[in-house]
Amino acid sequence: MNKQYALPLTAVLGGAAAWVLRLLQNNTGFETDTGLPIPGNPAELALAVLLIGLGAALAAGCLLLPKEEDPGPALPRDFDTANTGLLTVPMCGVFLMALSGLADLAEGLRLLPAGLISSRHAIYGILLDGGLGYSPKGQLLMGGLTLLSSVGLFLVLAGCRRREGGEAVHPLPAVVTLAPVGALVVRLVLTYRIDSVNPSLTMYYVELLGLVFMTLGFYRLSSFAFQTGRTRCFAFYTGAAVVLNLAALADGSAYLSSVLLSVGGGVTLLGFLLLRIARDIEAEQDDGTIVGPMG
């Protein structure tokens, strides 16, 4: 395996370990009656240490990726591939994001039954009963923006597919990748409005950080549309988003749309990172093929 794949592999394996520790923390680190965190819980401390360690490991992994200067790689030109299997990864993520948008619209219109999916923290049920969840208008807005974002990302990915003869077709400006950034900022604001009522930061910091890094990941992805992107920065934010979103899955959610977006957004970013790494490795191999015999 090429060393450049070390970072995405670290993110996935580290995220799985974070999920286990977060699940253990949820089962042992909160009082049964009040739901308040138990000070000094081993799983909580282990999770904090793991996240710090993974942050350092991801930062080190970024150094294995190429260092770029302006003008940087272009999207989708420097993300294209003839490997349909590799292209399937971000496609699956975009599909889940589209389902998240549809779920938001359905939840906003009250078409989905209540309690379809629930949080492990009982306080969120109390908040929902008190009318402190997403408002119908807010969910309709988030659903529309997420659905629009997924359509734009799908069209960008269509331009990443290299046709026979080695030519790729880029039918749409990749500037549409700014749409997910706007959609995630709206969701981040509305989610923080709900979470900030919770007196315990321990209950929601993983979910909130996951949204923050996913927003930064898509922002860094959009910068490739203007050839100002940096693979190292994009890889770090993507890796952090994958780790935190996997850990946040252990919390559950009061909304199906949030779970789908957490998974879909992380898979989409990871897929784009794999495309970028594969394209760079391919370019290095082509250069070696040309230069090697001359040397």
Secondary structure per residue as TSV (DSSP state, phi and psi in degrees):
chain	resnum	aa	ss	phi	psi
A	1	M	-	360.0	135.1
A	2	N	-	-65.1	140.6
A	3	K	G	-62.1	-21.5
A	4	Q	G	-68.7	-18.0
A	5	Y	G	-84.2	1.2
A	6	A	H	-62.9	-38.5
A	7	L	H	-66.8	-52.7
A	8	P	H	-61.0	-34.0
A	9	L	H	-67.0	-41.2
A	10	T	H	-61.8	-40.8
A	11	A	H	-63.0	-44.5
A	12	V	H	-68.3	-48.2
A	13	L	H	-67.0	-40.2
A	14	G	H	-66.2	-37.2
A	15	G	H	-64.5	-38.5
A	16	A	H	-64.1	-41.9
A	17	A	H	-65.4	-38.8
A	18	A	H	-65.3	-36.1
A	19	W	H	-62.3	-42.5
A	20	V	H	-63.4	-45.8
A	21	L	H	-67.6	-38.0
A	22	R	H	-66.9	-38.8
A	23	L	H	-64.1	-41.8
A	24	L	H	-65.1	-39.6
A	25	Q	H	-62.9	-42.7
A	26	N	H	-63.8	-30.7
A	27	N	H	-86.4	-22.0
A	28	T	H	-125.6	-12.8
A	29	G	S	-100.6	7.4
A	30	F	B	-131.8	141.2
A	31	E	-	-66.0	139.3
A	32	T	T	-65.9	-40.6
A	33	D	T	-78.0	-48.4
A	34	T	T	-97.5	-23.8
A	35	G	-	80.1	3.3
A	36	L	-	-77.9	150.0
A	37	P	B	-67.9	147.0
A	38	I	-	-91.7	119.2
A	39	P	T	-60.1	140.2
A	40	G	T	74.9	19.0
A	41	N	-	-63.3	127.7
A	42	P	H	-58.2	-40.4
A	43	A	H	-65.4	-37.3
A	44	E	H	-64.3	-45.1
A	45	L	H	-66.5	-40.5
A	46	A	H	-64.7	-38.6
A	47	L	H	-65.0	-43.2
A	48	A	H	-61.2	-44.1
A	49	V	H	-63.7	-42.7
A	50	L	H	-61.9	-45.0
A	51	L	H	-64.0	-39.8
A	52	I	H	-64.8	-43.8
A	53	G	H	-63.6	-40.2
A	54	L	H	-67.0	-35.2
A	55	G	H	-60.2	-43.1
A	56	A	H	-66.9	-39.7
A	57	A	H	-66.0	-39.8
A	58	L	H	-66.7	-39.7
A	59	A	H	-62.3	-39.7
A	60	A	H	-68.9	-37.7
A	61	G	H	-64.1	-29.8
A	62	C	H	-62.4	-29.2
A	63	L	T	-68.8	-17.8
A	64	L	T	-79.4	-12.2
A	65	L	S	-92.0	158.3
A	66	P	-	-65.8	144.6
A	67	K	-	-93.6	129.2
A	68	E	-	-118.7	157.4
A	69	E	-	-127.1	165.3
A	70	D	S	-68.0	140.5
A	71	P	S	-76.3	135.6
A	72	G	-	-83.8	-172.0
A	73	P	-	-60.1	148.1
A	74	A	-	-106.8	144.3
A	75	L	T	-106.8	126.8
A	76	P	T	-96.7	4.0
A	77	R	G	-56.2	-44.1
A	78	D	G	-95.4	18.7
A	79	F	G	-123.1	3.6
A	80	D	-	-76.2	156.2
A	81	T	B	-155.8	153.4
A	82	A	S	-96.9	-3.6
A	83	N	-	-85.5	100.2
A	84	T	H	-66.6	-29.6
A	85	G	H	-64.2	-41.2
A	86	L	H	-67.0	-36.7
A	87	L	H	-70.0	-21.4
A	88	T	H	-65.7	-30.6
A	89	V	H	-60.4	-57.9
A	90	P	H	-66.3	-29.2
A	91	M	H	-61.9	-41.9
A	92	C	H	-63.0	-40.5
A	93	G	H	-63.1	-42.3
A	94	V	H	-65.1	-38.4
A	95	F	H	-61.6	-42.4
A	96	L	H	-66.0	-36.3
A	97	M	H	-63.7	-39.3
A	98	A	H	-63.1	-41.9
A	99	L	H	-62.8	-36.1
A	100	S	H	-62.3	-43.7
A	101	G	H	-62.0	-42.7
A	102	L	H	-65.2	-38.6
A	103	A	H	-64.9	-39.5
A	104	D	H	-61.2	-44.7
A	105	L	H	-62.9	-42.5
A	106	A	H	-66.4	-40.5
A	107	E	H	-68.5	-38.1
A	108	G	H	-64.8	-33.8
A	109	L	T	-88.9	2.6
A	110	R	T	61.2	38.2
A	111	L	-	-90.8	-18.1
A	112	L	S	-98.1	142.3
A	113	P	-	-67.2	145.6
A	114	A	T	-67.0	147.9
A	115	G	T	77.7	18.4
A	116	L	S	-62.7	-33.4
A	117	I	S	-149.1	146.7
A	118	S	-	-136.2	158.9
A	119	S	B	-84.0	152.2
A	120	R	S	-74.5	-13.8
A	121	H	S	-98.1	114.7
A	122	A	T	-61.3	-25.0
A	123	I	H	-60.8	-29.0
A	124	Y	H	-70.2	-29.3
A	125	G	H	-65.8	-38.6
A	126	I	H	-65.6	-42.1
A	127	L	H	-63.1	-41.3
A	128	L	H	-64.3	-43.5
A	129	D	H	-63.1	-28.0
A	130	G	T	-87.9	7.5
A	131	G	T	78.3	22.7
A	132	L	-	-102.8	17.4
A	133	G	S	-86.6	-167.9
A	134	Y	-	-63.3	137.8
A	135	S	-	-77.3	154.8
A	136	P	H	-55.0	-42.0
A	137	K	H	-65.5	-39.3
A	138	G	H	-64.0	-41.2
A	139	Q	H	-68.8	-36.6
A	140	L	H	-63.7	-39.9
A	141	L	H	-64.9	-46.9
A	142	M	H	-63.4	-40.5
A	143	G	H	-63.9	-44.2
A	144	G	H	-63.8	-43.4
A	145	L	H	-67.2	-40.3
A	146	T	H	-66.8	-41.1
A	147	L	H	-65.0	-42.6
A	148	L	H	-62.1	-40.7
A	149	S	H	-63.1	-42.7
A	150	S	H	-65.6	-36.3
A	151	V	H	-64.7	-44.9
A	152	G	H	-62.3	-43.0
A	153	L	H	-65.8	-36.0
A	154	F	H	-62.7	-42.2
A	155	L	H	-68.1	-35.3
A	156	V	H	-64.7	-42.9
A	157	L	H	-65.4	-31.6
A	158	A	H	-61.4	-32.1
A	159	G	T	-77.6	-10.8
A	160	C	T	-88.2	-4.3
A	161	R	B	-88.0	118.5
A	162	R	B	-82.9	127.7
A	163	R	-	-81.9	174.7
A	164	E	T	-61.4	138.5
A	165	G	T	97.2	-1.0
A	166	G	S	85.3	1.4
A	167	E	-	-93.6	138.1
A	168	A	B	-108.4	144.9
A	169	V	-	-103.7	126.6
A	170	H	-	-116.8	82.8
A	171	P	-	-78.3	-13.5
A	172	L	S	-136.0	134.5
A	173	P	-	-60.4	133.9
A	174	A	G	-72.4	0.2
A	175	V	G	-61.2	-16.9
A	176	V	G	-66.2	-11.3
A	177	T	G	-69.6	-6.3
A	178	L	H	-72.7	-21.7
A	179	A	H	-60.4	-45.0
A	180	P	H	-61.5	-31.2
A	181	V	H	-62.6	-47.9
A	182	G	H	-62.1	-41.9
A	183	A	H	-63.3	-40.5
A	184	L	H	-73.5	-32.5
A	185	V	H	-63.4	-43.3
A	186	V	H	-60.9	-45.8
A	187	R	H	-65.5	-37.4
A	188	L	H	-62.6	-43.2
A	189	V	H	-64.4	-46.2
A	190	L	H	-68.9	-35.4
A	191	T	H	-69.0	-41.1
A	192	Y	H	-64.5	-33.8
A	193	R	H	-60.2	-36.1
A	194	I	H	-78.1	-48.4
A	195	D	H	-66.8	-32.0
A	196	S	T	-65.5	-18.4
A	197	V	T	-72.7	-25.1
A	198	N	S	-69.7	126.5
A	199	P	S	-73.0	-12.0
A	200	S	-	-111.7	110.8
A	201	L	H	-62.5	-29.5
A	202	T	H	-58.8	-30.7
A	203	M	H	-72.7	-30.5
A	204	Y	H	-127.0	2.0
A	205	Y	H	-67.1	-31.8
A	206	V	H	-66.6	-46.8
A	207	E	H	-61.2	-44.2
A	208	L	H	-67.2	-42.6
A	209	L	H	-65.8	-35.1
A	210	G	H	-60.1	-43.7
A	211	L	H	-65.5	-40.3
A	212	V	H	-61.6	-49.4
A	213	F	H	-72.0	-30.1
A	214	M	H	-67.5	-38.8
A	215	T	H	-62.7	-45.4
A	216	L	H	-64.7	-35.6
A	217	G	H	-62.8	-45.6
A	218	F	H	-69.8	-31.5
A	219	Y	H	-64.1	-44.0
A	220	R	H	-67.0	-33.0
A	221	L	H	-65.1	-41.5
A	222	S	H	-65.6	-26.5
A	223	S	H	-66.2	-22.7
A	224	F	G	-67.2	-22.3
A	225	A	G	-66.1	-23.9
A	226	F	G	-107.4	11.2
A	227	Q	T	57.5	32.9
A	228	T	-	-116.7	8.6
A	229	G	-	-73.3	152.7
A	230	R	-	-126.5	120.4
A	231	T	H	-60.5	-37.6
A	232	R	H	-63.2	-47.5
A	233	C	H	-64.0	-44.5
A	234	F	H	-60.4	-41.6
A	235	A	H	-65.8	-40.0
A	236	F	H	-64.7	-48.8
A	237	Y	H	-65.3	-36.2
A	238	T	H	-65.6	-46.7
A	239	G	H	-59.8	-43.7
A	240	A	H	-64.3	-39.7
A	241	A	H	-64.1	-41.7
A	242	V	H	-62.6	-47.2
A	243	V	H	-59.8	-50.1
A	244	L	H	-71.0	-37.2
A	245	N	H	-68.2	-36.3
A	246	L	H	-65.6	-42.8
A	247	A	H	-63.3	-38.8
A	248	A	H	-67.0	-22.6
A	249	L	G	-62.4	-25.1
A	250	A	G	-68.1	-21.4
A	251	D	G	-79.5	-22.0
A	252	G	B	71.1	-170.7
A	253	S	-	-162.1	153.2
A	254	A	S	-76.1	-7.6
A	255	Y	-	-129.4	128.9
A	256	L	H	-61.3	-37.9
A	257	S	H	-60.7	-36.2
A	258	S	H	-67.2	-40.0
A	259	V	H	-65.3	-45.0
A	260	L	H	-63.2	-39.8
A	261	L	H	-69.0	-39.2
A	262	S	H	-60.0	-46.0
A	263	V	H	-71.8	-48.8
A	264	G	H	-62.7	-42.4
A	265	G	H	-64.7	-42.5
A	266	G	H	-64.7	-42.5
A	267	V	H	-66.8	-38.0
A	268	T	H	-63.0	-48.9
A	269	L	H	-62.2	-42.7
A	270	L	H	-62.7	-39.1
A	271	G	H	-64.5	-42.6
A	272	F	H	-64.3	-37.0
A	273	L	H	-64.9	-42.0
A	274	L	H	-63.1	-38.5
A	275	L	H	-62.7	-42.3
A	276	R	H	-66.4	-43.5
A	277	I	H	-64.6	-44.9
A	278	A	H	-62.5	-38.9
A	279	R	H	-66.1	-39.4
A	280	D	H	-68.5	-41.7
A	281	I	H	-62.7	-41.3
A	282	E	H	-61.9	-41.3
A	283	A	H	-65.1	-39.7
A	284	E	H	-64.2	-39.8
A	285	Q	H	-66.5	-38.8
A	286	D	H	-64.4	-41.4
A	287	D	H	-63.9	-39.0
A	288	G	H	-67.5	-33.8
A	289	T	H	-66.8	-36.6
A	290	I	H	-79.5	-44.3
A	291	V	H	-80.8	-34.3
A	292	G	H	-52.3	-54.4
A	293	P	H	-61.3	-29.9
A	294	M	H	-71.4	-30.8
A	295	G	-	-73.9	360.0
